[in-house]
Amino acid sequence: MTKLKTIFFGTPALSVPYLDLLHQLTDVQLVVTQADKPRGRGMEVSACPVKQRALELKLPVLSPEKLKDDFDKIAAVPFDLGVAVAYGKIFRPNFLALPKLGILNVHFSLLPHLRGAAPVQQALIQGYTQTGISIFWIRPGMDDGPLFLQKEAPILPADNAQTLFEKLIPLGLDGLKEVLQQIEAGHLIQTPQQGEPTLAPMLQKEDALLRPADLTAAQLHNRVRGLACGPKPKVPFVHQGKLEWLQLVRTEPAEKDDPSAPAGTVLCIERNRGILVKCKEGSLWFNEVHPAGKKAMPAEAFANGRGLKPGDGAFRE
């Protein structure tokens, strides 16, 4: 049987296993990634993970600044199907018309929930208890095309963005393999999305500045979970009259609380638990923190080093 001719669109490391699967099951004609960018501490210009993998597989690669820059080159490649996984660029109608079948996208949510660039992070931030993957046909709108397939996955209380990605990536691979088998059998499923859409916008650095006075304990905890991949979650810390932003590595919901305490107050410090901090509503254990210029450490060690004690308003600006 003749293999499907495909083009793969992807950029970050999470996309690499999908390129490998497509290379195994189809005839990949071309790989398209975002342009080379400065990366790492030295900010040296280098290729993204998908481009590096494509070169290892000896596949042709294009990395345009804008898709339209290489439209003619891509249009000259005969292909049946496009597959996009975290490519990060918008497909205009002229691109969507190029393949015989269309372009599929693997999205890490149960559409129409969490349309946008950060569905995994926002699922945690917004307090979802269930998510999954959707494989859908790209249309000019944002993540609103008809569905080919969906698979569900629970979000556990201990999950953060990293562990949720670790669940969803293999789930998406299973889904894509199933979709490719369906297409080879002649089944092109297009099911309209049902329900009220929600959004998952890209996270900005400002979204990671978390003030206990502005957030409930549940909101702050969910933001720490969601920001495990991306901008680092930080809270204001005042010591000897100076303000710094302390990175939170791990937090834990608390049963203890003092409704009369102002938000940002240290309620108690416990060994093997951390610092209990009053929030807008409820309180939250800061289990592990990462001070600027030092290694991550247990929060109680940080508290001891800074001489914190119950009643201190250390987390108020």
Sequence and secondary structure as in RCSB ss.txt:
>XXXX:A:sequence
MTKLKTIFFGTPALSVPYLDLLHQLTDVQLVVTQADKPRGRGMEVSACPVKQRALELKLPVLSPEKLKDDFDKIA
AVPFDLGVAVAYGKIFRPNFLALPKLGILNVHFSLLPHLRGAAPVQQALIQGYTQTGISIFWIRPGMDDGPLFLQ
KEAPILPADNAQTLFEKLIPLGLDGLKEVLQQIEAGHLIQTPQQGEPTLAPMLQKEDALLRPADLTAAQLHNRVR
GLACGPKPKVPFVHQGKLEWLQLVRTEPAEKDDPSAPAGTVLCIERNRGILVKCKEGSLWFNEVHPAGKKAMPAE
AFANGRGLKPGDGAFRE
>XXXX:A:secstr
    EEEEEE SGGGHHHHHHHHHHSEEEEEE    EEETTTTEEE  HHHHHHHHTT  EE  SSGGGGHHHHH
TS  SEEEEES  S   HHHHTSSSSEEEEEESS TTTTBSS HHHHHHHTT SEEEEEEEE  SSSS S EEEE
EEEE  TT  HHHHHHHHHHHHHHHHHHHHHHHHTT    B   S   B     GGGGB  TTTS HHHHHHHHH
HTTSSS  EEEEEETTEEEEEEEEEEEE S   TTS TT EEEEETTTEEEEE SSSEEEEEEEE TTS  EEHH
HHHHHHT  TT  TT  
